Amino acid sequence: MAGSSSMTPKPVSPSRPTKRFTLEEANSALPLVKRIAADVVKTHQQVFNLRSEVASAGTKDQAAKESQYNRAVERFQGYVAELKAIGCELKDPKLGLVDFLSRFQGRDIYLCWKLGEEQIDFWHEISAGFADRQPVAALRA
């Protein structure tokens, strides 16, 4: 079995995207983002499960389990790359939490969306997180 570093997918370390979205643009991107985020959540769980299976696999099953694990990690990384190509940022692969960089009153903010939400209804400061989400209605005031 390979070293422990091959057992853990590369962390999702978001770099700030260069695209800035209006609320309308971000909501327009949601149909595609929703599908990708659903794949992210599903594949993240598969990676987690397969990591456990690889750790407990007997020598007979080891190579097959490692191969399955590696394919799942590659799929996961591909989905993250797809989100990045759209211009948004995956914040939590377990929840399907995605942020879209935007501007409000001359400063960068994040429009915040989570898998299961119909549209983008929340935002937060760049330095804040999910727990500090505020309704987007505040952006219009």
Backbone hydrogen bonds, N-H to C=O, Kabsch-Sander energy under -0.5 kcal/mol:
donor,donor_aa,acceptor,acceptor_aa,energy
6,S,3,G,-1.7
7,M,4,S,-1.2
8,T,4,S,-0.5
8,T,5,S,-0.6
13,S,11,P,-1.4
21,F,101,L,-3.7
26,A,22,T,-2.5
27,N,23,L,-2.5
28,S,24,E,-2.0
29,A,25,E,-1.5
30,L,26,A,-0.7
30,L,27,N,-0.6
32,L,29,A,-0.6
33,V,29,A,-2.3
34,K,30,L,-3.5
35,R,31,P,-1.3
36,I,32,L,-2.3
37,A,33,V,-3.1
38,A,34,K,-2.2
39,D,35,R,-1.8
40,V,36,I,-2.6
41,V,37,A,-2.5
42,K,38,A,-2.2
43,T,39,D,-2.8
44,H,40,V,-2.8
45,Q,41,V,-1.9
46,Q,42,K,-1.9
47,V,43,T,-2.8
48,F,44,H,-2.2
49,N,45,Q,-2.7
50,L,46,Q,-3.1
51,R,47,V,-2.3
52,S,48,F,-1.5
53,E,49,N,-2.1
54,V,50,L,-2.9
55,A,51,R,-1.9
56,S,52,S,-1.6
57,A,53,E,-0.9
57,A,54,V,-0.6
61,D,58,G,-0.7
62,Q,58,G,-1.4
63,A,59,T,-0.5
65,K,61,D,-2.5
66,E,62,Q,-2.6
67,S,63,A,-2.2
68,Q,64,A,-2.3
69,Y,65,K,-2.6
70,N,66,E,-2.8
71,R,67,S,-2.2
72,A,68,Q,-2.3
73,V,69,Y,-2.5
74,E,70,N,-2.2
75,R,71,R,-2.3
76,F,72,A,-2.7
77,Q,73,V,-2.7
78,G,74,E,-2.0
79,Y,75,R,-2.3
80,V,76,F,-2.2
81,A,77,Q,-2.1
82,E,78,G,-2.0
83,L,79,Y,-2.1
84,K,80,V,-2.2
85,A,81,A,-2.4
86,I,82,E,-1.6
87,G,83,L,-1.3
88,C,83,L,-1.9
89,E,99,D,-2.8
91,K,97,L,-3.2
92,D,97,L,-1.4
96,G,92,D,-1.8
97,L,92,D,-2.0
98,V,113,W,-3.1
99,D,89,E,-2.7
100,F,111,L,-2.5
102,S,109,I,-2.6
104,F,107,R,-2.5
107,R,104,F,-1.6
109,I,102,S,-2.1
110,Y,124,H,-2.8
111,L,100,F,-3.1
112,C,110,Y,-0.5
112,C,122,F,-2.4
113,W,98,V,-2.7
115,L,95,L,-0.5
115,L,96,G,-1.4
117,E,114,K,-2.5
121,D,119,Q,-0.8
122,F,112,C,-0.8
123,W,134,Q,-2.2
124,H,110,Y,-2.3
126,I,108,D,-0.7
128,A,125,E,-1.2
132,D,129,G,-2.0
133,R,130,F,-1.7
134,Q,123,W,-3.0
136,V,121,D,-2.2
138,A,135,P,-1.6
139,L,136,V,-1.8
140,R,136,V,-0.7
140,R,137,A,-1.0
141,A,137,A,-0.7
